[in-house]
Amino acid sequence: MTVRIDQTGCIGSGQCVLAAPDVFDQSDSSGLGLVLIAEPPAELLPGVRDAVDRCPAQVVSLEE
Amino acid sequence: MSEAAVCPVPHENRTHPLGAPAGFEEAISNGPVKMLWPNGVQAWVVSSYAGVRQVLSDSRFSANKEGAPEMRTEGEQILGLPQPGNMNVMDGDEHLRLRRPLSRAFMVKRLNEMRPRIQEIVDQHLDEMERRGEPADLVASVCLPVPSLVIAELLGVAPEHQALFQATAKEMLGKNGSKAEYEAKAAELGAVLAKVVDEKKASGSTDDLIGLMVNDTDFEMDELLMLAIGLLVAGHETTSNFFGLFTLTLFENPDQLAVLKRDPSRADVIVEELLRYTIGKLGGAGIARRALEDVEVDGVTIRAGDWVTVSSHANLDEQLCPHAGELDLERRAVPHLGFGFGPHQCLGANLARAELQILLRTLFTRFPNVRPAIPVAEMAFREDMITYGATAIPVVWS
């Protein structure tokens, strides 16, 4: 289970941070999404899936 | 379909002030439909959850309105195109170049830092409303001034210019404003902002949005001014209307208002459901895109060159959540389309969330008996503006 953000399309909306604050953050210098935990434990996966769904730029992915 | 249905005029034809224009829900019930707009353009209306997400995120649908003056907003028509700094009509990299640097000012953590200040502004306005006594107009006392002050602080503009922002916003969003009136207001605001820009240049500050644009982006001056004006307008008009509409929705659904009062700490989740439901119920078709090539959406082929608009009614689609047509404040937050979707999704969404959460929680905690002084159906709604909202919301609380 690997979480990724494709930075080329990220708009820095922060939806991933709202969905899973333990897994995602935003870069202070660019505002764009950052993955804090690339291999999150099972209990954080629902939030990650929510982030995948919510991301308006559709750049968050979870490879199962 | 061979004959285009006539699009009900948005805003002006609602049977209930919190419902869709008459005939709209029936017209869209069988999937994408071509409607004839009052401006003479035939445009598809897409209203399914999946369809709206597709139209707003697929790069084969363009936001560019060059060569199509009839599809521009009133403000865009008055100004003419191209407008440097109008992100709303840009695609791809051109759009990202302007949009991305702004995201820093709207980061979740940055807005969390702003919450105590937003709370303070809300408290001050509720104090003042209480001091003046009932009945009070919630729109004038709270809905309008709070978001206006908050966006001014986020941008880094002194609050004494607030009245000017509101007047300019009215000219920019009003449907009847003349070009001369609009230009006069925009010039006045531009002059104020130009001074602010000089101050930020001198100080080198990047603590607020204008400072950030001035000192840490490659934006040209005309882009920067247009962005600042756009953000000021967008930042106070929309949040202000929706706080009013949310309050009215709660007044009309007392069992749901009880859910908020029972546990105001859930204001974050409750705001998401109010965004989903209230915006969904208003329906109507807003944002327009143009197909760059043939694209299939919800089983119909949209031809290259066709206009497509999306309806917020998608928020009531059962694909999104069960019993989607009902307001259910006990529901977990679902990925609604209240702020749109795709690269143009509302830039200020997280700011609006913070403001709406604090406003709702504080209003109903501090005035648990707050209620409308006249029936909601008898209240006046602004139909002269592109954004929709109550003109006044008379309330009592004792």
Contacts between the chains, C-beta under 8 A, distances in Angstrom:
chain1	res1	chain2	res2	distance
A	9	B	343	7.6
A	11	B	96	7.0
A	11	B	99	5.8
A	11	B	100	6.4
A	11	B	103	6.3
A	11	B	343	5.4
A	11	B	345	7.4
A	12	B	100	6.0
A	12	B	103	2.8
A	12	B	104	7.1
A	12	B	106	7.7
A	12	B	107	7.1
A	13	B	103	7.0
A	13	B	345	5.9
A	13	B	349	6.9
A	13	B	350	7.8
A	14	B	103	7.5
A	14	B	106	7.1
A	14	B	107	5.9
A	14	B	108	4.2
A	14	B	350	5.6
A	17	B	107	8.0
A	17	B	108	4.4
A	17	B	109	7.7
A	18	B	108	6.2
A	18	B	350	7.5
A	21	B	108	7.9
A	25	B	109	7.7
A	26	B	103	7.6
A	26	B	107	4.6
A	26	B	108	6.5
A	26	B	109	6.8
A	28	B	104	7.7
A	29	B	104	7.9
A	30	B	100	7.2
A	30	B	103	7.9
A	30	B	104	7.0
A	31	B	100	6.9
A	31	B	101	7.5
A	31	B	102	7.8
A	31	B	103	3.5
A	31	B	104	3.7
A	31	B	105	7.8
A	31	B	106	7.6
A	31	B	107	5.4
A	32	B	100	7.1
A	32	B	103	7.1
A	50	B	335	7.3
A	53	B	335	5.0
A	54	B	335	4.4
A	56	B	57	7.2
A	56	B	339	7.9
A	56	B	340	7.4
A	56	B	341	5.2
A	56	B	342	5.7
A	56	B	343	6.9
A	56	B	345	3.7
A	57	B	57	7.6
A	57	B	342	7.3
A	57	B	343	5.6
A	58	B	57	5.9
